[in-house]
Amino acid sequence: MSAQDTEPVDAEKTAKPAKPLADEAAEGQESPAEEQQQDQPQKAWAARRDLYDHTPRTMRFGGGSIGGDNHGISTGPVARDVIMGSKTEIFYQFGGTAHSSGEVPSATLDRLARCFVADEEEFAALVRRLRTDRVLVLSGPHFAGRRTAALMLLRHLGAAPLRVLDRTTRPGELAQQLGPGGQVLCDLITERGRPLREADLLAARDRLAEHDAYLVVTVDPRAALEDVSAAEWHPPTPAAVLAAHLRVRVSPEDVHKLLALPAVADFLARDHQLREAAAYAEALAGYATGSADVQAVERFSLAALESQVQEWFEEDEASLHLRDKAFLVALAAFDGGPYALTAELSDLLYAFLQKTENPAHLATVPVFGTHIIKRLQRARARRYEEEEHTEWGPVTQLKAAFQDDRAALVLLREVWTGHPSARPALVAWLRRLAGDGRPLVRTRAAATVAVLAYADLPSAMALIIEVWATDRLFRHRLVAVNALALAHLLGTPNVPRIIDDWCVSDDPRLCWVAIRAHGLIGPERPAAALAALRGAARRQHVEEEPDTLLIGELAQAVELLLLSPAGDEVLTDLVRTLHDDRAVFDLALDGFLGACGRTRDDEPYGAPLVLDGYAQFAAQQPDVTHPVAGLWRAALGDRVHTGAALKVMRHWVLTADRDPATEWALAALLPALVTSGPEHRRLDHLLRTMPGEDGAEPPPVTSRLLTVLPPH
């Protein structure tokens, strides 16, 4: 039976809308029977297109050869150092937060002064404001050098001694803690019910005037302030901080040499924090003096990122709220995706995490929360506008992405391997994503699981991939396919072995997943992939009741392989084994004709990819030995495939009537299809009798194409 006659319905046309964030059992949810009835396998070509359109930036695909613009999975950048960890310890010594009172040693102030950098005009303006008001509230993000700036402001005014106040001091009790000299209160704790008020600062100013003293209070942008005008701190660049710290450690000549290192350029391009730049200077100085090797310099950037991720998920008084941690995980899964979608699905994960922490508690999600700017700033992420592929065409979206493109991989690995207690919530969340009606969501679920599989393959297989692969719903199985393909792309071992085993499984669901996966990762091992597909086709051929769905899937897998970077090798293999047996013959022609129906950019009358590929190699003269010509002659000459072959050829002719390039390509192919009288008569009859569009007269191109048929 021809695969064209058993083509399954495209799931994108029948996909359900995304589920609400309510519980599975909420009123209005479809029953499992209704859900399964609506579930249909998406065509392999459309599924691969969605996979390519929505795969994260950390995973790449190779370009194709047939037609010049199609794709195939190829081994991407090595992810081992990023996902598995760099094994470098980072110790920060600068910009720490004070948590108790005490006098700052003069040696510490002198050391900070030697490395301090700031905009001169801005710093001078802050000094003048502090001298006049005696109290200054300095606002800025964490790890932006606020504490160092506060100390340097007080030192510049000659305030001594210089004391650090306890950050837990209540705003209303602030004045009582002040004395002579200078005081700095870093990261004052404020709440909605306990804001820092103007009255608190006025009382502090009076007390400071009595002692001829000064006070700087540092707060983050989310601090609760009431009638208080905070000065905004604009930190220096990491490059400026790095250079300043190097100048006090090594000679000017070494500073220049170190800043010219490729590893340093990569470090500065990744938007590291100031404390990380200061610590990096120490590592570079060690390299310059011979106490550290080049590997420590090269690994430092990744190690600093790992330390930041570990801090995000620590449990202490300064740690992020659970909802913020859920957002970080969602941002890792949807890195570079629409912000609104990331925020929506992060709240779903937040609900699952609450259930894990307290099963008896009803999970709740605040309707309104942190502003997007503050949320992304905390996550060291950026927002931007970019077009997103949809089934309706490109649509401009407001997107969010980590500043460091390695952050998503490191974060997912940390959550999966460093915090196993989060696994139940994460698995439940990913299952919901796998059943979502949006291709982007399903693809990112697969990509997330691919990272988890790279970090811990046995757990990811047992808890997620195998569960999806044996699910009753095709959309869950398809996400398992994509997860395996992307895991292989990252370099996860044993994926080919897994799909080879599943391809001969007695479970048709596992077999379906394996066939789809062969179509995706097969381009890098075409001989093995085709051998597995032929074996599966033979098994179906001898069955009393062949599985028509699997037969169609096998043909679609061959189609994907043909339209991949390994297309030429696949063509040669198909011709070589074409007449081995009937099952292999049908498989080859079904897959070939399916590939012939694909056009550039999937346009209805776009250039046929297979025909375009043939024209690139045989434009000078007809080549009857070319695999494309051989497969076409076999399809046109076989009673089972003639109908499907003539249908594709008619479409090519109609396309040629619209596109001169396609006409020239078809004119190069047709002579190679005529090696006998019956072949000549079949094509001659087609060109003389085929109607135009909507039953019109034969298009003019048919008469021109008749002239290229060789007499026979």
C-alpha positions in Angstrom: 0.0 0.0 0.0 1.3 3.5 -0.9 2.1 5.8 2.0 0.3 8.6 0.2 -2.9 6.7 0.6 -2.4 6.3 4.4 -1.1 9.8 5.2 -2.2 10.7 8.8 -4.0 13.9 9.5 -1.7 16.9 10.4 -2.0 17.4 14.1 -1.4 21.2 13.7 -4.9 21.5 12.1 -6.6 19.7 15.0 -4.4 20.7 17.9 -6.1 21.6 21.1 -5.5 25.0 22.6 -3.2 25.3 25.5 -4.6 23.9 28.8 -5.4 26.4 31.5 -3.3 26.6 34.6 -6.0 24.9 36.6 -5.7 21.4 37.9 -6.1 18.5 35.5 -9.4 17.6 37.2 -10.8 21.1 36.9 -14.3 21.5 35.4 -14.2 21.8 31.6 -11.2 19.5 31.1 -11.6 16.9 28.4 -11.8 13.3 29.4 -8.9 10.9 28.4 -11.2 9.3 25.8 -12.1 12.7 24.2 -8.4 13.8 24.3 -7.3 10.6 22.6 -10.0 10.9 20.0 -8.8 14.3 18.9 -5.1 13.3 19.0 -3.6 12.6 15.6 0.1 12.1 14.6 1.5 15.3 13.0 3.1 14.7 9.6 6.9 14.1 10.0 7.8 17.0 7.6 5.6 19.5 9.6 6.9 18.1 12.9 10.5 18.6 11.8 9.8 22.1 10.6 8.4 23.0 14.0 11.4 21.4 15.7 13.8 23.5 13.6 11.7 26.7 14.1 11.5 26.5 17.8 14.7 24.8 19.0 16.7 26.9 21.5 19.7 28.9 20.3 22.0 26.5 22.2 21.1 23.7 19.8 21.9 24.0 16.1 21.1 22.1 12.9 23.1 21.5 9.8 22.1 22.7 6.3 20.9 20.4 3.6 22.0 19.5 0.1 18.9 18.7 -1.9 17.4 21.9 -3.0 20.1 23.8 -1.1 18.1 25.1 1.9 16.7 22.2 3.9 18.1 20.9 7.0 19.2 17.9 9.0 20.5 17.2 12.5 24.2 17.4 12.8 26.5 17.2 15.8 26.3 20.6 17.5 28.8 22.4 19.7 30.2 20.3 22.5 28.0 20.7 25.5 30.0 18.7 28.0 31.9 21.5 29.7 28.7 23.6 30.0 26.2 20.9 31.2 28.6 18.7 33.1 30.4 21.5 34.8 33.9 23.0 34.7 35.1 21.9 38.1 36.6 25.3 38.9 36.0 26.9 42.3 35.3 30.7 42.4 35.8 32.7 45.6 34.5 36.3 45.6 36.3 38.8 47.8 34.8 42.0 46.6 31.4 43.6 46.8 30.2 41.4 49.6 27.1 42.4 51.7 27.5 43.3 55.4 25.1 41.5 57.7 26.2 42.9 61.1 27.6 46.1 62.6 31.3 46.9 62.8 34.1 49.3 61.8 35.6 48.9 58.4 39.4 48.6 58.6 41.4 51.3 56.9 43.4 48.7 55.0 40.2 47.5 53.4 39.2 51.0 52.4 42.7 51.6 50.9 42.5 48.4 49.0 39.1 49.2 47.6 40.2 52.8 46.7 43.1 51.5 44.6 40.6 49.5 42.4 37.6 51.7 42.5 36.3 53.1 39.2 33.3 55.3 38.5 32.0 58.0 36.2 33.8 61.1 37.6 30.9 63.5 37.1 28.3 61.1 38.5 30.5 60.4 41.5 31.1 64.1 42.1 27.4 64.8 42.0 26.8 62.1 44.6 29.5 63.5 46.9 27.9 66.9 46.7 24.5 65.5 47.5 25.8 63.5 50.5 27.7 66.5 51.8 24.6 68.7 51.7 22.0 66.1 52.9 24.3 64.1 55.2 22.2 61.0 54.3 22.0 59.4 50.8 19.9 56.5 49.6 21.7 54.7 46.8 19.6 52.5 44.6 20.9 49.9 42.2 20.9 46.2 41.3 22.7 43.5 43.3 26.4 43.0 42.7 26.7 46.4 40.9 29.2 47.8 43.3 26.7 49.7 45.5 28.6 48.9 48.8 32.0 49.8 47.4 30.5 53.1 46.0 29.0 53.9 49.4 32.3 53.3 51.2 34.2 55.4 48.7 31.7 58.3 49.0 32.1 58.3 52.8 35.9 58.0 52.5 36.0 60.9 50.0 34.3 63.1 52.6 36.8 62.1 55.2 34.2 60.5 57.4 36.0 58.4 60.1 35.7 56.0 61.7 33.6 54.2 59.1 31.0 51.7 60.4 28.8 49.2 58.7 25.3 48.9 60.3 23.2 45.8 60.6 20.9 45.4 57.5 18.1 44.1 59.8 17.8 47.5 61.5 14.2 48.7 61.3 13.8 52.0 59.4 12.1 53.6 62.4 15.1 52.7 64.6 17.7 53.9 62.1 18.5 57.2 63.8 19.2 55.5 67.1 22.1 53.5 65.5 24.0 56.5 64.2 27.1 58.0 65.7 30.2 60.0 64.8 32.0 59.5 61.5 30.5 57.6 58.5 27.9 54.9 58.5 26.8 52.6 55.6 23.8 50.4 55.7 23.9 47.9 52.9 20.7 46.3 51.5 18.3 47.7 54.1 15.4 45.3 54.6 12.1 47.0 53.7 8.6 45.6 53.3 5.3 47.0 52.2 4.3 47.3 55.9 7.7 48.5 56.9 9.0 51.0 54.2 11.8 53.5 54.6 9.9 56.8 55.1 10.9 60.4 54.7 10.4 60.8 58.4 13.0 58.1 59.1 15.6 60.0 57.0 14.8 63.4 58.6 15.3 61.9 62.0 18.6 60.3 60.8 19.7 63.7 59.3 19.2 65.5 62.6 21.2 62.9 64.5 24.0 63.0 61.9 24.2 66.8 62.1 24.7 66.5 65.9 27.8 64.3 65.3 28.9 66.0 62.0 28.5 62.5 60.5 27.2 61.0 57.2 25.1 57.9 56.2 24.7 56.0 53.0 21.9 53.5 52.7 22.0 51.1 49.7 18.8 49.5 48.4 17.8 47.4 45.4 15.2 48.8 42.9 12.4 46.8 44.6 12.8 48.4 48.0 9.7 49.8 49.7 10.3 53.6 49.8 7.8 56.2 50.9 8.4 59.8 49.9 12.1 59.1 49.6 14.1 60.2 46.5 16.8 57.6 46.0 19.9 58.3 43.9 20.4 55.8 41.1 23.9 54.1 41.0 25.2 53.5 37.5 27.9 50.9 37.8 31.1 50.9 35.7 31.6 48.3 33.0 33.1 44.9 33.9 36.0 45.8 31.5 36.8 48.9 33.5 36.7 47.0 36.8 38.9 44.2 35.4 41.5 46.7 34.1 41.5 48.6 37.4 42.1 45.4 39.5 44.8 44.2 37.1 46.7 47.5 37.4 47.2 47.0 41.1 48.4 43.4 40.6 50.6 43.3 37.6 52.8 45.6 35.5 51.3 47.9 32.8 52.9 45.6 30.1 51.2 42.6 31.6 47.9 44.4 31.8 48.0 45.0 28.1 48.9 41.4 27.3 46.3 39.9 29.6 43.5 42.1 28.3 44.4 40.9 24.7 43.8 37.2 25.5 40.9 35.6 23.6 39.6 34.2 26.9 39.4 37.7 28.3 37.5 38.9 25.3 35.0 36.0 25.7 34.6 36.8 29.4 33.9 40.5 28.8 31.4 39.6 26.0 29.2 37.6 28.5 28.1 40.5 30.7 29.6 39.2 33.9 29.0 40.9 37.2 31.5 43.4 38.7 32.4 41.0 41.6 33.2 38.3 38.9 35.4 40.7 37.0 37.3 41.5 40.2 37.8 37.9 41.0 38.9 37.2 37.3 41.6 39.8 37.7 43.1 37.7 40.5 43.0 34.6 38.3 44.7 36.5 35.5 47.3 37.9 37.8 48.1 34.4 38.9 48.4 33.3 35.3 50.8 36.3 34.6 53.0 35.3 37.6 52.9 31.6 36.8 50.9 30.4 39.8 47.9 29.5 37.6 47.6 27.7 34.3 45.8 28.8 31.2 43.0 26.3 31.8 42.0 28.2 34.9 41.8 31.4 32.9 39.7 29.8 30.2 37.3 28.0 32.6 36.8 31.0 34.9 33.8 32.4 33.0 31.8 29.2 33.1 32.7 28.6 36.7 31.5 32.1 37.6 28.2 31.3 35.8 27.9 28.0 37.7 28.4 29.8 41.0 25.7 32.3 40.2 23.2 29.6 39.3 24.0 27.8 42.6 23.4 31.0 44.5 20.0 31.4 42.9 18.8 28.1 44.2 20.3 28.2 47.7 18.0 28.3 50.7 18.9 31.1 53.0 17.4 34.4 54.2 18.7 36.2 51.1 17.5 33.6 48.6 15.0 34.1 45.9 11.3 33.5 46.4 10.0 30.2 45.1 8.1 32.0 42.4 11.3 33.7 41.2 13.1 30.3 41.1 10.2 28.9 39.0 10.6 31.8 36.6 14.4 31.1 36.3 13.6 27.4 35.4 11.0 28.5 32.9 13.3 31.1 31.4 16.0 28.3 30.9 13.4 26.2 29.1 12.1 29.1 27.0 15.4 31.0 26.6 14.9 33.4 23.7 11.1 32.7 23.6 8.2 35.1 24.1 8.3 36.7 27.6 4.5 36.4 28.2 4.6 32.7 27.5 7.6 32.2 29.8 5.9 34.0 32.6 2.6 32.1 32.1 4.3 28.7 32.2 6.6 29.7 35.1 3.5 30.2 37.2 2.3 26.7 36.3 5.7 25.4 37.5 5.3 27.5 40.6 2.1 25.8 41.4 3.7 22.3 41.0 6.6 23.4 43.3 4.2 24.6 46.0 2.5 21.2 45.9 5.8 19.5 46.3 6.8 21.7 49.3 3.4 21.4 51.0 1.0 18.8 49.5 -1.8 19.8 51.9 -1.6 23.4 50.9 -3.7 24.7 48.0 -1.3 26.1 45.5 -1.9 29.8 44.6 -0.4 32.1 42.0 -0.5 35.9 42.5 -2.2 37.6 39.6 0.2 40.5 39.6 3.8 40.4 40.6 7.3 41.8 39.9 7.6 44.1 36.9 9.2 42.6 33.8 12.3 44.9 34.0 13.1 44.0 37.6 12.4 40.3 37.0 14.7 40.1 34.0 17.4 42.2 35.8 17.4 39.7 38.7 17.7 36.8 36.2 20.6 38.6 34.3 18.4 38.5 31.2 17.4 40.9 28.5 14.3 41.7 26.6 14.0 42.4 22.9 11.6 42.2 20.0 12.0 39.5 17.3 9.8 37.6 14.9 8.6 34.2 16.0 7.5 31.5 13.6 3.8 30.5 13.9 1.4 28.4 11.8 0.0 31.8 10.6 3.4 33.2 9.6 6.0 35.3 11.4 4.7 37.4 14.3 6.7 40.0 16.2 7.0 39.1 19.9 8.5 40.6 23.0 11.1 38.0 24.0 13.4 37.3 26.9 16.8 35.6 27.0 19.7 35.2 29.4 22.6 37.5 28.8 24.9 34.5 28.8 23.8 31.9 26.3 25.2 29.1 28.5 23.0 30.0 31.4 20.0 27.9 30.4 22.1 24.7 30.1 23.9 25.3 33.4 20.7 26.1 35.2 18.7 23.1 34.0 21.6 20.8 35.0 21.8 22.4 38.4 18.1 22.0 39.1 18.0 18.4 37.8 21.1 17.0 39.4 21.7 19.4 42.3 18.1 19.6 43.6 16.4 16.1 43.1 13.5 17.1 45.4 12.4 19.4 42.6 12.1 16.5 40.1 8.4 15.5 40.8 7.3 19.0 40.1 9.6 19.4 37.1 8.4 16.1 35.6 4.7 17.0 36.1 5.4 20.4 34.5 7.1 19.0 31.5 4.3 16.5 30.9 1.9 19.5 30.8 4.1 21.2 28.3 4.3 18.1 26.2 0.5 18.1 25.9 0.3 21.8 25.0 -1.3 22.8 21.7 1.5 25.2 20.8 4.4 23.8 18.8 6.9 26.2 20.6 5.9 24.9 24.0 6.2 21.2 23.0 9.5 21.8 21.3 11.0 23.5 24.3 9.7 20.7 26.6 11.7 18.3 24.3 14.8 20.5 24.4 14.6 20.8 28.2 14.4 17.0 28.6 17.4 16.7 26.1 19.5 18.7 28.5 18.3 16.7 31.5 19.2 13.5 29.6 22.7 14.7 28.8 23.2 15.4 32.5 21.6 12.2 33.8 20.4 9.8 31.0 19.1 6.9 33.2 16.8 9.2 35.2 15.6 11.2 32.3 14.8 8.0 30.4 13.0 6.4 33.3 11.1 9.4 34.5 10.2 11.2 31.3 11.3 9.9 27.9 10.1 6.2 28.2 6.9 7.4 29.8 6.2 9.7 26.9 7.4 7.1 24.3 4.8 4.6 25.5 2.0 7.1 26.0 -1.4 6.6 24.3 -1.2 10.2 22.8 0.8 10.9 19.7 1.8 14.4 20.8 3.5 13.0 23.9 5.3 10.4 21.8 6.4 13.1 19.3 8.0 15.1 22.2 9.9 11.9 23.2 11.1 11.7 19.6 12.3 15.3 19.6 13.9 14.9 23.1 15.9 11.9 21.9 17.0 13.8 18.7 18.0 16.9 20.6 19.8 14.8 23.3 21.8 13.2 20.5 22.5 16.6 19.0 24.0 17.7 22.4 26.2 14.6 22.4 24.3 12.3 24.8 25.7 8.8 24.4 23.7 5.7 23.4 20.7 7.5 21.7 21.3 5.5 18.4 21.4 2.3 20.4 18.1 3.2 22.1 16.2 3.9 18.9 17.7 0.8 17.2 16.4 -1.4 20.0 13.0 0.3 19.9 12.7 -0.1 16.2 12.5 -3.9 16.6 10.3 -3.7 19.7 7.0 -5.5 19.8 5.4 -2.4 21.3 4.1 -0.4 18.2 4.4 2.8 20.2 8.1 2.4 20.8 8.5 1.4 17.2 6.7 4.6 16.1 9.0 6.7 18.2 12.1 5.0 16.8 11.0 5.4 13.2 10.4 9.1 13.7 13.8 9.4 15.5 15.6 7.7 12.6 14.3 10.3 10.3 15.8 13.0 12.4 19.2 11.7 13.5 19.6 9.4 10.5 21.4 11.9 8.3 24.6 11.4 10.2 24.3 7.5 10.0 22.2 7.0 6.8 23.3 3.5 6.1 22.3 2.3 9.6 19.1 4.3 9.6 18.0 2.9 6.2 18.9 -0.6 7.3 16.7 -0.2 10.4 13.8 1.2 8.3 14.1 -1.6 5.8 14.0 -4.2 8.5 10.9 -2.6 10.0 9.2 -2.5 6.6 9.9 -6.2 6.0 8.4 -7.1 9.4 5.2 -5.2 8.5 5.1 -6.9 5.0 4.9 -10.4 6.5 2.3 -9.5 9.1 -1.2 -10.8 8.6 -2.5 -7.4 9.5 0.2 -4.8 8.7 0.1 -1.6 10.7 -0.7 0.9 8.0 0.3 3.8 10.4 3.8 2.4 10.8 4.1 1.8 7.1 3.3 5.4 6.5 5.7 6.5 9.2 8.5 4.5 7.5 7.9 6.2 4.2 7.9 9.6 5.9 11.2 8.8 7.7 12.8 8.0 4.3 11.4 11.3 3.0 13.2 13.2 5.8 16.4 11.4 5.1 16.2 12.2 1.4 15.7 15.9 2.2 18.6 16.1 4.5 22.4 16.7 4.2 22.8 13.0 3.5 20.3 13.1 0.6 22.7 12.1 -2.1 23.9 9.1 -0.1 20.4 8.1 0.7 19.4 8.3 -3.0 22.3 6.0 -4.0 21.3 3.5 -1.2 17.7 3.5 -2.3 18.5 2.6 -5.9 21.1 0.0 -4.8 18.5 -1.9 -2.7 15.4 -1.0 -4.7 14.7 -4.5 -6.0 15.7 -6.5 -3.0 12.1 -7.3 -2.2 8.6 -5.8 -2.4 8.6 -4.3 1.1 11.9 -2.4 0.3 10.6 -1.4 -3.1 7.4 0.1 -1.7 9.3 1.8 1.1 11.8 3.5 -1.2 9.2 4.7 -3.7 6.7 5.9 -1.1 9.5 7.9 0.6 10.9 9.2 -2.7 7.5 10.4 -4.0 6.8 12.0 -0.6 10.1 13.9 -0.9 9.2 14.9 -4.5 6.1 16.6 -3.2 8.1 19.0 -1.0 8.8 22.5 -2.2 11.1 25.3 -1.2 9.7 27.1 1.9 6.6 24.8 1.6 5.1 27.2 -0.9 2.2 25.6 -2.9 4.1 26.4 -6.2 7.6 26.7 -4.8 10.5 25.0 -6.5 10.4 21.2 -5.9 13.4 20.4 -3.8 14.2 17.0 -5.4 13.9 18.4 -8.9 16.0 21.4 -8.0 18.7 19.1 -6.6 18.7 17.0 -9.7 19.0 20.1 -11.9 22.1 21.2 -10.1 23.9 18.0 -11.0 22.4 17.1 -14.4 21.7 20.4 -16.1 24.2 19.9 -18.9 22.7 16.8 -20.3 20.1 14.1 -19.3 21.6 11.5 -17.0 19.6 8.2 -17.1 21.9 6.7 -14.5 21.1 9.4 -11.9 19.3 7.9 -8.9 16.5 10.5 -9.2 15.8 9.4 -12.8 16.0 5.7 -11.8 13.5 6.1 -9.0 11.1 8.1 -11.2 11.2 5.4 -13.9 10.5 2.8 -11.2 7.6 4.7 -9.7 6.0 5.5 -13.1 6.3 1.9 -14.2 4.8 0.3 -11.1 1.0 -0.2 -11.1 0.9 0.5 -7.3 2.8 3.8 -7.5 1.9 5.1 -11.0 -1.1 7.1 -9.8 0.8 8.9 -7.0 3.8 9.5 -9.3 1.6 11.0 -12.1 0.0 13.3 -9.5 3.4 14.6 -8.4 4.5 15.0 -12.0 1.4 17.0 -12.8 2.1 19.4 -9.9 5.7 19.8 -11.2 4.4 20.7 -14.6 2.0 23.3 -13.2 4.8 24.7 -11.2 7.0 24.8 -14.3 4.2 26.9 -16.0 4.7 29.5 -13.3 8.5 29.3 -12.7 11.0 29.3 -15.6 13.7 27.8 -13.3 11.5 24.8 -12.6 10.7 24.5 -16.3 14.4 24.3 -17.1 14.9 21.7 -14.4 12.0 19.6 -15.6 13.3 19.8 -19.2 16.6 18.4 -17.9 14.9 15.5 -16.1 12.2 14.3 -18.6 14.6 13.0 -21.2 16.3 10.8 -18.6 12.9 9.2 -17.8 12.5 7.8 -21.4 14.4 4.6 -22.0 11.6 2.6 -23.5 8.5 2.9 -25.6 6.0 2.6 -22.7 7.9 5.3 -20.7 7.7 7.6 -23.7 4.0 7.0 -24.3 3.2 7.5 -20.6 4.9 11.0 -20.4 3.7 12.0 -23.9 0.1 11.1 -22.8 0.4 13.1 -19.6 1.7 16.2 -21.3 -0.9 16.1 -24.1 -3.9 15.5 -21.9 -3.3 17.0 -18.4 -5.7 19.9 -17.7 -4.6 23.2 -16.3 -5.7 24.6 -13.0 -9.4 24.3 -12.3 -10.0 22.1 -15.4 -8.7 24.7 -17.8 -6.8 23.9 -21.0 -3.4 22.3 -20.8 -0.9 25.0 -19.7 1.4 26.3 -22.4 4.5 24.7 -20.8 3.2 21.3 -21.8 3.8 21.9 -25.5 7.4 23.1 -24.8 8.1 20.1 -22.6 6.9 17.7 -25.3 9.7 18.9 -27.5 12.4 17.6 -25.0 11.0 14.0 -25.0 13.4 11.9 -27.1 11.8 10.0 -29.9 11.4 6.3 -29.0 
